[in-house]
Amino acid sequence: MPTYGRLPIALSHGRGLRVWDTEGREYLDALSGIAVNTLGHAHPRLVAALQDQVGKLIHTSNYYLVPLQEQLAAKLVALSGLTNVFFCNSGLEANEGALKIARKYGHDVLGLAEPQTLVFEGAFHGRSLATLSATANPKVQAGFAPLVPGFVRAPLNDLAAVEALLDANPNVSAIFLETIQGEGGINPARVEFLQGLRRVCDARKLLLMLDEVQCGIGRTGKWFAHQWAGIQPDVMPLAKGLGSGVPVGAIVCGPKASGVLTAGNHGTTFGGNPLAMRAGVETLATMEADGLVAHAGRMGDRLMAALRAGLQGVPGFVEVRGQGLMIGIELARPCGVLLQRGVDAGLLFSVTADRVVRLLPALVATEAEVDEIAARLLPLIMAFLAEPQA
Ligand SMILES: *Cc1c(COP(=O)(O)O)cnc(C)c1O
């Protein structure tokens, strides 16, 4: 189906941050399959583990105990300080489950007849009917009315507006946001805002649900982006980077939320299968063994500094923002044409929210590779900004 606008290259194999197309051309991958390939391409430790697992068991269903689920859940619980995990296959699925938890918590715990979820401007939560309804982008919603009801929307980083909306909407049972908005243009929820939301949720007995599908799993220089604010969510959907390329999603819950779904309330055929769990276990173990979380923070600082130094004062450059290896470069005008120019220059990245060049390199990026990303990207942006506007 014609659902994607694709660049005209086909990638055949990769190693670390390098990928090669079917014509033998080499690229530096600064996108990682949209924040998915945490360990880069063909990481030897992950490859060996997956080969071993494929030869043992790929899938069994959730009719039986799956010890690798226990193992990955224990690791996610230890890293997050939360208590329980449900495994699924993708980001929207994790978010869909979180929204079900918000509704059922509203009914069971708060006694609400029609619980609502507070969501934010600029949000992206996925493309199922519920998650696209929670999303703020009209392009994602166009053509799919009627949307799923039960959402109230607030501006990001405006605690007073959130409190006013909650006062006006006593049916809200949960506040749901990306700790750092990804598709919306790399817009971080500020530390004080996150801390304020935590206080508001505690005071009003609401669930704080942080979508860390893109910003979680070490990318920002902490295991989870909300750890920069020193708070904990009640519900945290994860996916993208968790399996380093193998589809796996998770809903990680704290004590307020972990008992809401009970037997028969929720399920998935593929979720938590041994292959996906092995990918998750091995991804986290490799990150830990190689110190990749702190490394991502250092590489991100280095890359952002290089980008800021190169673009400082250039007309049409707005700002570089992000945390760790989740970086947006905002320009003053739409810059989708840069994608093909990147391909021509041997550099893969994305453009989101029309005007934001987005970089999400693998966490294994070296200093030399980070410098090379900046060296290939800066001339493209400067040439673009120097062109007369159409
Ligand atoms: C990518 C993304 C999703 C959707 O994940 P899929 O795996 O594509 O369904 C949801 N939330 C955020 C923050 C994302 O970046």
The ligand as an ORCA input file, in Angstrom:
! r2SCAN-3c Opt
* xyz 0 1
  C       7.222      5.729     17.644
  C       6.410      6.193     18.797
  C       5.181      5.589     19.114
  C       4.583      4.509     18.260
  O       5.381      3.380     18.227
  P       5.122      2.240     17.106
  O       6.038      1.152     17.505
  O       5.441      2.876     15.787
  O       3.690      1.883     17.197
  C       4.530      6.018     20.233
  N       5.023      6.988     21.016
  C       6.184      7.598     20.740
  C       6.707      8.643     21.666
  C       6.907      7.234     19.620
  O       8.063      7.853     19.324
*
